Amino acid sequence: MSAALYLDHNATTPVDPVVLDAMLPFMTAQFANPSASYESGRLSRRAIDRAREQVAVAVDADPSEIVFTASGSEANNLLIQGLARAYRAETGAVVHLACAATEHPCVLAPMHALQQEGCGFSTLPVDTQGVIAKTAMTALPAQTTLTSVMMANNETGVVQNVAELATEFRATHRGWCHTDAVQAFGKQAMSFRHLHAAGVSALTISGHKIGGPKGAAALVRDRELSMHPIIYGGGQEGGLRSGTENVAAIVGFGLACERASTDLATRAKRALDVQTWLEQALRQRGAVIFADEVLRLPNTTYAAFPGIDGETLVSLLDRQHVAISSGAACGSGKAGVSPVLQAMGVDPVLAKGAIRISLGMMPYAASDRESVERFVAQLDVVLGQLQRFAAVA
C-alpha cells in the first residue's frame, strides 16, 4: 500500500502527469532507435535534440554542453573518472581529487576508488552548520586536479556558495571545479553560464528529483573539458556516453526541466512558509533542527528528537502511512549515524535520531500546510507511543 502522506521528495518525486503524457508516445508508437536513418528514427532524434534544448535553457547553458546519462550518479562518475583518466593519460601527472566531507556517496565513492589507483585525495571540512569555508579551498594541495562541492546537501538542505568557492579555488589552483546540483535544481535558481564565469566547469542534474522519470540525468560541462568515457560502445552523446538513448526518459527529463524552472520564486516562497511552520511545530515538541543557522533549501528539514531513534520513528510513522526518511535514501537501507552529521560534529547519540522531512515543491505534488499539519498530528501519536513504551521500560 502506498503512503497516504509522502514527505520524502528529496529521495524521489512522483512523475508530473504532463511529463508522463509527453513520454508515452515514445514508449508505444514512436519507439524507433534515434540512430536509425529512416523517418521514425529521425523523429526520435529530433525529440532528443528538443529535450537537450529544454535542459540547456533551464540551466542557462548551451545545448552542446549537455551530456545525457541514466542517473546523477552516472553523471558524477563520468565527470570524476573521465576527467581523472584523461588528465593522467594526457599529462602523465598524478591526479589529486578533493570534495566536501558532506558529499553524496556518488562523488565520494569514485574519488575513493581512484585513490586506490594511486590518485591523491583531500577532504574539504565543514563547520558545525555544514558550510565550507573559503579558506578550505586555498588550503588544498597546489596540484589539486578536480574539486567537487555539492550545491545543496540532500540531507540537511544546506546550500553552499559554489561560485564563491570556485573563484577562491581558481585564484590559487589550475584544476577544475564541479558541483553536484541534483538536489538544488528545481528548488533554487541556477545558471551554468554564471557559474562557469566564476570557475565551475561542470554540474550535474537529475530528472527524478523534479517530476521527471528515473533513468535520465545530465552532466553539463565546459566543452573544452577533456574526459574519457566510462561506457564504451556506439559513441552516442559525443562519444562520452555510449548506449541506445532512452528516448522516452530523455523527453520526460527535458520537459520536467522546463517545468521545474518555471515560477520558481513563487514555489520556493510557498515551500519556505510551510517549512517555517513545520520547524516551529517540531521545536515545540523538543526537536533539534540541524543547520538551522544557515541558508538551506526551502523544502528540507533535518531534525532529531533527543533520546528517540530515527529509524524507529520512521518505521512507526510508516505504519501510519506517512513516508519520511531517516537520512539519505541512497544508502541501500543502511542504518547508523549519517556521515554528513558526523562531518558537522553532531553528537553521535543525537545524530542517530535524525529524520528528514522533504516537501514537494511542484504544483502537481506540492506539500501544503494542511498536509504538514496531518504529519504533525501523526507524529504526536507516534511520540506518545514511544513515551508510553519508555515509561513501561
Rosetta blueprint (number, residue, H / E / L):
1 M L
2 S L
3 A L
4 A L
5 L E
6 Y E
7 L L
8 D E
9 H L
10 N L
11 A L
12 T L
13 T L
14 P L
15 V L
16 D L
17 P H
18 V H
19 V H
20 L H
21 D H
22 A H
23 M H
24 L H
25 P H
26 F H
27 M H
28 T L
29 A L
30 Q L
31 F L
32 A L
33 N L
34 P L
35 S L
36 A L
37 S L
38 Y L
39 E H
40 S H
41 G H
42 R H
43 L H
44 S H
45 R H
46 R H
47 A H
48 I H
49 D H
50 R H
51 A H
52 R H
53 E H
54 Q H
55 V H
56 A H
57 V H
58 A H
59 V H
60 D L
61 A L
62 D L
63 P H
64 S H
65 E H
66 I E
67 V E
68 F E
69 T E
70 A L
71 S L
72 G H
73 S H
74 E H
75 A H
76 N H
77 N H
78 L H
79 L H
80 I H
81 Q H
82 G H
83 L H
84 A H
85 R H
86 A H
87 Y H
88 R H
89 A H
90 E H
91 T H
92 G L
93 A L
94 V L
95 V L
96 H E
97 L E
98 A E
99 C E
100 A E
101 A L
102 T L
103 E L
104 H L
105 P H
106 C H
107 V H
108 L H
109 A H
110 P H
111 M H
112 H H
113 A H
114 L H
115 Q H
116 Q H
117 E L
118 G L
119 C L
120 G E
121 F E
122 S E
123 T E
124 L E
125 P L
126 V L
127 D L
128 T L
129 Q L
130 G L
131 V L
132 I L
133 A L
134 K H
135 T H
136 A H
137 M H
138 T H
139 A L
140 L L
141 P L
142 A L
143 Q L
144 T L
145 T L
146 L E
147 T E
148 S E
149 V L
150 M L
151 M L
152 A E
153 N L
154 N L
155 E L
156 T L
157 G L
158 V E
159 V E
160 Q L
161 N L
162 V H
163 A H
164 E H
165 L H
166 A H
167 T H
168 E H
169 F H
170 R H
171 A H
172 T H
173 H L
174 R L
175 G L
176 W E
177 C E
178 H E
179 T E
180 D E
181 A L
182 V L
183 Q L
184 A L
185 F E
186 G L
187 K L
188 Q E
189 A L
190 M L
191 S L
192 F H
193 R H
194 H H
195 L H
196 H H
197 A H
198 A H
199 G L
200 V E
201 S E
202 A E
203 L E
204 T E
205 I E
206 S E
207 G L
208 H L
209 K L
210 I L
211 G L
212 G L
213 P L
214 K L
215 G L
216 A L
217 A E
218 A E
219 L E
220 V E
221 R E
222 D L
223 R L
224 E L
225 L L
226 S L
227 M L
228 H L
229 P L
230 I L
231 I L
232 Y L
233 G L
234 G L
235 G L
236 Q L
237 E H
238 G H
239 G H
240 L L
241 R L
242 S L
243 G L
244 T L
245 E L
246 N L
247 V H
248 A H
249 A H
250 I H
251 V H
252 G H
253 F H
254 G H
255 L H
256 A H
257 C H
258 E H
259 R H
260 A H
261 S L
262 T L
263 D L
264 L H
265 A H
266 T H
267 R H
268 A H
269 K H
270 R H
271 A H
272 L H
273 D H
274 V H
275 Q H
276 T H
277 W H
278 L H
279 E H
280 Q H
281 A H
282 L H
283 R H
284 Q H
285 R L
286 G L
287 A L
288 V E
289 I E
290 F L
291 A L
292 D L
293 E L
294 V L
295 L L
296 R E
297 L L
298 P L
299 N L
300 T E
301 T E
302 Y E
303 A E
304 A E
305 F L
306 P L
307 G L
308 I L
309 D L
310 G H
311 E H
312 T H
313 L H
314 V H
315 S H
316 L H
317 L H
318 D H
319 R H
320 Q L
321 H L
322 V E
323 A E
324 I L
325 S E
326 S L
327 G L
328 A L
329 A L
330 C L
331 G L
332 S L
333 G L
334 K L
335 A L
336 G L
337 V L
338 S L
339 P H
340 V H
341 L H
342 Q H
343 A H
344 M L
345 G L
346 V L
347 D L
348 P H
349 V H
350 L H
351 A H
352 K L
353 G L
354 A E
355 I E
356 R E
357 I E
358 S E
359 L L
360 G L
361 M L
362 M L
363 P H
364 Y H
365 A H
366 A L
367 S L
368 D L
369 R H
370 E H
371 S H
372 V H
373 E H
374 R H
375 F H
376 V H
377 A H
378 Q H
379 L H
380 D H
381 V H
382 V H
383 L H
384 G H
385 Q H
386 L H
387 Q H
388 R H
389 F H
390 A H
391 A H
392 V H
393 A L
